[in-house]
Amino acid sequence: MSLALLFPGQGSQSVGMGGALAAAFPVARDVFGAVDEALGQNLFQLMQEGPEAELTLTENAQPALMAVSLAVVRVLSEEFGVKVTRAAYAAGHSLGEYSALAATDALSIVETAKLLKLRGQAMQLAAPVGSGAMASLVGPKVNVALAEMAAEAGCAAGVCAVANDNNLGNVVISGDKAAVDLAIAKAKELGARAIPLNVAAPFHCPLMQPAAEAMEAALSGTGVNRPLIPIVANVTARPISDPDEIRRLLVQQVTGRVRWRESINWLAEEGGVSRFAELGAGKVLAGMVKRMVPEAETVSLNTPEDLEAFAKSF
């Protein structure tokens, strides 16, 4: 039974995340301490105490979610003897791709924390506050084709693009606020429901080009190793291992579409994966997998009890 490791993206954060791991395992505390030291801030305290609004800021949420995912990875490895190489592949949703790279030793935890802090700051600065928007199109009729039609209609008022192809029935659009508003109206005509998202910036669309340039500069000076197992990239929905390709696709990811539905389908159909484990905060990705691959075994790992049960399953 082939296994894929999945790493969550922004939106899975919550005050208190990682606290049970830190209380139970010294190695988890080491991860949180290393991230705090790398960033020069007490991020773990913010994760435990809030306020939620500050934790939700992109520049804080991104490294915080990575830290929880890496704490899970280290506890599994050092406390329970379950190495990432037990899996055939890894994949992460948006910022989760950085977590996947750190988990597989392609990036160090310190470098990953710094890159995600910069990524979050650059994304927030790329578009003036309030100028952009994102919306989730949901419903039984929603697919990429519908979302692309809605986005095309929105382009009459500015930039609008499909940002996240999450799964059938859930596609996110992003762009200038006026353009997204127009796209929402078109989506409703086509039979979709539209849920405006409370985000700091219009992620994964051409408006993020300044952030992409900032990440290109940062990644050019960052050491990247071949991952221990292949990473299925957001941009291509295909496995990658070459360090130069990893850098290139991480830059493209800032403005490009997160092809999550295609990634999961590739893992299940071409990769032969029948077991998916979500490592880190929340249970969003496991739920998406179940909707796309109902026969797959899914598990979310974020508490000591989750990790112990998972380790015993091997």
Rosetta blueprint (number, residue, H / E / L):
1 M L
2 S E
3 L E
4 A E
5 L E
6 L E
7 F E
8 P L
9 G L
10 Q L
11 G L
12 S L
13 Q L
14 S L
15 V L
16 G L
17 M L
18 G L
19 G H
20 A H
21 L H
22 A H
23 A H
24 A H
25 F L
26 P H
27 V H
28 A H
29 R H
30 D H
31 V H
32 F H
33 G H
34 A H
35 V H
36 D H
37 E H
38 A H
39 L H
40 G L
41 Q L
42 N L
43 L H
44 F H
45 Q H
46 L H
47 M H
48 Q H
49 E H
50 G L
51 P L
52 E H
53 A H
54 E H
55 L H
56 T H
57 L L
58 T H
59 E H
60 N H
61 A H
62 Q H
63 P H
64 A H
65 L H
66 M H
67 A H
68 V H
69 S H
70 L H
71 A H
72 V H
73 V H
74 R H
75 V H
76 L H
77 S H
78 E H
79 E H
80 F H
81 G L
82 V L
83 K L
84 V H
85 T H
86 R H
87 A L
88 A L
89 Y E
90 A E
91 A E
92 G E
93 H L
94 S L
95 L L
96 G H
97 E H
98 Y H
99 S H
100 A H
101 L H
102 A H
103 A H
104 T L
105 D L
106 A L
107 L L
108 S L
109 I H
110 V H
111 E H
112 T H
113 A H
114 K H
115 L H
116 L H
117 K H
118 L H
119 R H
120 G H
121 Q H
122 A H
123 M H
124 Q H
125 L H
126 A H
127 A L
128 P L
129 V L
130 G L
131 S L
132 G E
133 A E
134 M E
135 A E
136 S E
137 L E
138 V E
139 G L
140 P L
141 K L
142 V L
143 N L
144 V H
145 A H
146 L H
147 A H
148 E H
149 M H
150 A H
151 A H
152 E H
153 A H
154 G H
155 C H
156 A H
157 A H
158 G L
159 V L
160 C E
161 A E
162 V E
163 A E
164 N E
165 D E
166 N E
167 N E
168 L L
169 G L
170 N E
171 V E
172 V E
173 I E
174 S E
175 G E
176 D E
177 K H
178 A H
179 A H
180 V H
181 D H
182 L H
183 A H
184 I H
185 A H
186 K H
187 A H
188 K H
189 E H
190 L L
191 G L
192 A L
193 R E
194 A E
195 I E
196 P E
197 L L
198 N L
199 V L
200 A L
201 A L
202 P L
203 F L
204 H L
205 C L
206 P H
207 L H
208 M H
209 Q H
210 P H
211 A H
212 A H
213 E H
214 A H
215 M H
216 E H
217 A H
218 A H
219 L H
220 S H
221 G L
222 T L
223 G L
224 V L
225 N L
226 R L
227 P L
228 L L
229 I L
230 P L
231 I E
232 V E
233 A L
234 N L
235 V L
236 T L
237 A L
238 R L
239 P E
240 I E
241 S L
242 D L
243 P H
244 D H
245 E H
246 I H
247 R H
248 R H
249 L H
250 L H
251 V H
252 Q H
253 Q H
254 V H
255 T H
256 G L
257 R L
258 V E
259 R L
260 W H
261 R H
262 E H
263 S H
264 I H
265 N H
266 W H
267 L H
268 A H
269 E H
270 E L
271 G L
272 G L
273 V E
274 S E
275 R E
276 F E
277 A E
278 E E
279 L E
280 G L
281 A L
282 G L
283 K L
284 V H
285 L H
286 A H
287 G H
288 M H
289 V H
290 K H
291 R H
292 M H
293 V L
294 P L
295 E L
296 A L
297 E E
298 T E
299 V E
300 S E
301 L E
302 N L
303 T L
304 P H
305 E H
306 D H
307 L H
308 E H
309 A H
310 F H
311 A H
312 K H
313 S L
314 F L
